[in-house]
Amino acid sequence: MDVMRRGLVLLVTGAWLGCQGSNDMVLQADTAPGSGAGARSSAADGGGTAGASGAGTTAAGMAGAGGKPPAAASGGAGEGGPPSGSAGSGGGGSAGQSSAGTEAAAGSGETAGESGAAGTAGNPGMGVAGESAGEGGAAGEAAPAGAQDPDCDFNGIWVAKQVTVNEALGLPQSSNNWYYLEFKQSGTTVEVSRHFDCGIEVAGSATVTFSRNTLQALLTRNEQVGRKGTLAKNGSSCKFEMGKFWSVRGGDEKRFLPNGTRDSADSIAQVQAANPLPTPANTAGAVDTESDGKLGVAVQVSGIITGTRNSVQRDWTRWFTESGFEIQPSTDWKTDLTVRADFDNQESILDPTSGLLVSGSIPKAGAKHILKLRFLGRDASDPRVSAFVKATDVDTCFAIQDGLPAEQLE
């Protein structure tokens, strides 16, 4: 009986986070360089490519926060300004030069001038708008100033591992959840510009994971793009705070999320009371995630106990710094950062309905859940990126799991 109890403990995790993004598509980091002929521009909500045209060279700026496509053209006379006008500064792409004239749009702000000087490239990864400099040119939105402090700057490409501790039948277990993340930062505001979850593993005498099919099926779900937080200099360290984010797996996300922006301050109990998850007796809203013929998301268990458990899961997580988990300022983040994490979760098991694969868990009181962050570079040209970014998003996820191995906190 003791063996059965210990095995059962390892079956339940507090945050079953899958891997989202583009469904097994070739991964192209959005924070690629944004200037020069033929360069792929950085994009928060979209990007463009630059190329040569006519007598001059053009470069497309990245799409702005509203998702406007970039535009740039060379050749004929520019629009809207006198010959002394200059192209505005872009949020990630530089304006092209032409012997006859320049017309450029960076982000959602457009500027133009005849024979104007080239615009100034902005910070990579900042999908915001350009700023008018030419006399008489159409006014654009102000370009961001980048991070407030260059040594508290999260702009760029990151990989991460969250480790949380749950408790079932009085015993702790550690759940490892992996992420691919791209951040853009303006001032002290940090925003996720690209993301997908990269699977889970419960560390212990039994192993709990998502299969490749499950991981791939979850790539397009629960995207954290648009999730906001702050990073600011605080004395001799950088203070980081990323607000709540709610996820749903194995069920209709829109139906079971507490609000459309996924940042609800409600508790799990409040959300469940208002909008309960599906059950074996009432499966309305559950989805067959892997197309395996069973509703819910499939969790693979091996070791002391072997089997598959299908369930609907709902949880929230947030990240922050506190005493003992400070971020030391750096301009290049050459060492991993460890900050605190907090979460809560619920799981409704649809199959099986009895036996050792059926149990519940809760976050362990007083446990110091953590998030480990590893910086890969400001854009995809950094050689550190190639160690993790592979031909497909799924393979990128497995590289992240290998690079940040599963661990136990307790």
FENSULZI-V530730 format. One line per field, one symbol per residue. ss: DSSP state (~ for helix, > for strand, _ for the rest). psi: psi as a letter, one per 30 degrees, with the letter a starting at -180 (. if undefined). burial: 1 if it has 16 or more other ideal C-beta (glycine too) atoms within 10 Angstrom, else 0. Layout:
ss->???
psi->???
burial->???
//
This chain:
ss->_~~~~~~~~______________________________>________>__>>__>>_____________>>>>______________>____________>>>>>__>>>>>_________________>_______________>____>___>>>>>>>>>>>>>__>>>>>>>>>>>>>>>>>_>>>>>>>>>>>>>>>___>>>__~~~~~~__________>>>>>>>__>>>>>>>>>>>>>_>_~~~~___________~~~~~~~___________>_>_______>>>>>>>____>>>>>>>>>>>>>>______>>_>______>>>>>>>>>>>>>>>__________>>______>>>>>>>>_______~~~_____~~~~~~~~~~~_______
psi->eeeeeeeeeffklfjjkajlbkihlkkjkfhlkgllkgkklkkegllllllkkbfaklkkllkaffgkklkkllclklkfllfgllklklgflkklkkfelkkkkkbgkklllkhllklkkakkgjhallkkfkkflkkllkklgakekfgijgkaklllkkjlklkkhgkllkkkklkkkkkkkjbgkkkkfkkklhllkkkafkkklkleeeeeffeglhkgkfklakjlkibglkkkkklkkklkkgljeeefkflfgggkflleeeeeefiklllefjgkfkljeghggklakkkkklbekkakkklkkkllllklllkfhljkklffiflkkjllllllllkjkeklflaffjllllkkkfkiklkkkkkflflffkffeffejaeleeeeeeeeeefilklke.
burial->00000111111111111111100100101111111100111111111101100001111111111001110111100111100011111111111111001111111111111111011111111111111111001001101101110001111111111111111100111111111111111101011111111111111101111101011111111111111011110000011111111111111010011100011100010011000011000000111011000111111010011001111111111111100011101000100011111111111111000000101010110011111111111111010010011101110111111001010010
//
